[in-house]
Amino acid sequence: MTTRILISSGTKWEAIVGYSRAVRVGNTIEVAGTTSVDVDGHVIGLGDPYLQTKFILSKIEKALHEAGATMAQVVRTRIFLVDMSHWQAVGRAHGEFFQVIKPASSMLEVKGLISSELLVEIEATAIL
C-alpha cells in the first residue's frame, strides 16, 4: 500500500473544512488551492495581485519542501483570478518562480474567492 503523507499549513480552516495544504501519495504531490493568507488569517499583499502571487508561490514552495520536493518538480499549476486584467502582474510573479521550469499552466477567471480581498488562488502538482 502506498503511504499517504498529509502536509498542514497550520491554519484553522484545514480542520474546519477537512483538507490539507498538500498531499503526497507515492511520487505525486498535490497542493491545494492556495491564497495569500498567513497563518493568523491576514491577507498579504492587499489589493496587489503581484504580491499576492509571490506570497502564494512561497507558501506552495514551503509545502513542497515539507513533502520532499522542490519547485523544479512542479509539472502543473492552475491559477484562478477574480479579474483577468491582473494576468500580467500574476504572470510576472509566476514567471519569477517558473521561468526555467515551465510547468503546464492554466489561468482562469472566476466569479470570486472565499474573501473579496483575495485576488488570486493557485494549485500545483509536483511529480518526484
N, C-alpha and C positions, 0 to 999 in steps of 0.2 A: 504494500500500500504506500502511496506517495504521501509524504509529510506535507501538511498544510501549516504554513507559518503566517501568523497574523501580526501586522505592524500597526501600532497605535500611535496617533499623534498626541494623545492625552486630552483631547477636547471632550467636553461633556456630551456633545452631540453624538459621538460614536456609541455610547452606551444607550442613549435615548432612542436613536434611530436603528441601531443594530448593524453597524458597519465598521470596517477597518480602513485606515488610511491606505494600506496596501495589503495584498495577499500574495504570498509566494506558494506555488504548487509546482514541484519539480523545478524545471529551469525557466518557468514563466512567472513574471511578476506583473500584477495588475494594480495600478494606482488609481484610487477612487477620484471622482471629481473633486478638485482641489481649488479653494478660493483663497483670497488674500485676507485671511483672518488669523490672528495669532492665538496662542493657547488661552489667553484671557478673554477672547471674543471681540477684540478690537480690529477694525478694518485697517489694513496697512495700505497706504497709497490712495487715500480717499480722493475720489474724483480723477485719478490719474491711471489710465489703463496700462501704460508702460510700467510704472512702479508696481502696480498690482501683479502684472505678469511676471516681473522679476522675482517678487516675493513668492508667488505660486511655484515657479520653477525651482526656487531654492528649497521650498518645502518638499517638492517631489524628489529632488536630489537627495535630501536627507532621508526620506522614506526608502528610496532605492538603496542607499548605503546600509541602512539597517537590515534590509533584505538580502544584502550581499552583492549588490550590483552598483553600476555607475551609470551616468547619463549616456555614456558611449554604447550601452546595451539597449537603449530605448529604440524600439522599432516603429512605434506608433504614438502620435499624440492626437487628441481631439480637443479643439479649442471652441468654447462657447462664448459668444459675445452678446451683450444686450443691445449693442449699437454697432453695426458693421462699419460705420465711419471710423471706428477705432482700430481697424485692421492693421494699419501701418505701424502704429505705436506698439501694438501687441506683437506683430510680426517681427519688428526690430528686436524686441526683448527675446522672443523665441529664437531668432537667429543668433543672438549672442551666446546662447547655450548650445545650439544645434547646427551652427554653420558648417561644421565639418561632418557631423554625424548624419544629418539629413534624414530623419525618420519620415515615414509616411505620415501625413498630417491632414486633418480636416479643420476648417474654420467655419463655424455655423453661427448664424444669428438666431437667438432665442428670445421669446417674449419677456422673460425675466428670470432672475436667480432668486435664491432664498431671501436675500435682502436687497433693497433698492440701491444700497451703497456699493454693492458688488457689481463690477463691470465685466469680469472675466472668470471663467471656470475652465480648468484643464484636467484631462485624464491622460494617463500614459500607460503604455505596455512595454515591458522590457523582457528580453529573452537572453538568458545566460549561455 
